[in-house]
């Protein structure tokens, strides 16, 4: 049986396992719901030579990084748009659809998309052994982007010498967009940074509280029913008889051992993260399964007395979620997860999905582990911080512990803190129901950057293709982005 991990960040956290073999992402933007006319344009894979290590002059090794290009809307003198690949492979869909393409049409922009090192088909090393992952850092990624921009501009000097580069990203790649503008202002003219968690934390307990608040604000009884269901499950898992009942109701892939704390945490993550995903991407224009749940549909089920008591309703919710995610059963085995994440071949399922790579990044630089430690909260007290720090250690080695992570997160925040104070022409966008927004920059530190808060907006919702049913607030946000891009380019 294969495994699926859940990552939250647009790619950010993970911990839930299913039966397919890759992360179910809570962080990462997925694919846009593109129209047929957009899908008809042929986009080719292109390749760019990069250094394995930008910061070691004696290391001359190189590798090929994948990128895409769209010249359909470009007119001489127009800007260059660069969409930054995040913690997943790049797809052709984003080269013909999405808000940035709509801006490109109006601003006559040339469009590029660059894949993140270690994801998709961009392989800097022969495998993903821990010793090779040392080249997977934010600093190396920013250097990749800087090299790409410089080379494209210099190789096409007559055409692009004076072109202004504007970078786009959402979630983690939104952070990269802001950091790139901060670090290389002579190359990057402006940045659009959607739902970007610029701050790194170890224990991001606010995430599930934000999910709970969103559900409570919509319908307090809906939230209280989920809390009641979670509490009932916790009580049932205190006895072997109760565990068998839970196994049957939630169709676990193996029998629950009530003495195995880590397996129980995997199970609770498997319940929490898919629900969080519903809120995180609520009503966005991502390509979705027709059975996918929204906040409204979730609460309709949790309030439907015909489904039984709150626990039975929660069982029904997860039955539908398994169907949406093509999961045969609910995985609960921690050791199986660790074994899958320790695989280092590019052909391994948890490598192709980006799960091992993302785990390494958050264990070494980003953190933001999503925890739940209060029994009276939406997802109870069964998702502690030590579960995640233990996972870092179990997958990558004893040196990857809580102390090393604390030091890494402090360094990450120090590197980027001073830069935030002196950077202009960055547009930050956040939605009010995006649980990552508290890690973002709501109030820019300079008067020449812009912050847009979208009432009712979800994670990265502004990035997707526009549609007539979009809220007035979302439509206004995109208009504001367009206004500032036109203003700055003029």
Secondary structure, 3 states (H helix, E strand, C coil): CCCEEEECCCCCCCCCEECCCCCEECCCCCCECCCHHHHCCCCCCEEEEEECCCCCCCCCCEEEEEEEEECCCCCCCCCEEEEECCCCCCCHHHHCCCHHHHHHHHHCCEEEEECCCCCCCCCCCCCCCCCCHHHCCHHHHHHHHHHHHHHHHHHCHHHHCCCCEEEEEECHHHHHHHHHHHHCCCCEEEEEEECCCCCCEEECCHHHHHHHHHHHHHCHHHHHHHHHHHHHHHHHCCCHHHHHHHHHHHCECCCCCCCCHHHHHHHHHHHHHHHHHHHHCCCCCECCCCCCCCHHHHHHHHCCHHHCCHHHHHHHHHHHHHHHCCCCCECCCHHHHHHHHCCCCCCCHHHHCCHHHHHHHHHHHHEEECCECCCCCCCCCCECHHHHHHHHHHHHCCCCCHHHHHHHHHHHHHHHHHHHCCCCCEEEEEECCCCCHHHCCCCCCCCCCEEEEECCCCCCHHHCCCCCCCCHHHHHHHHHHHHHHHHHHC
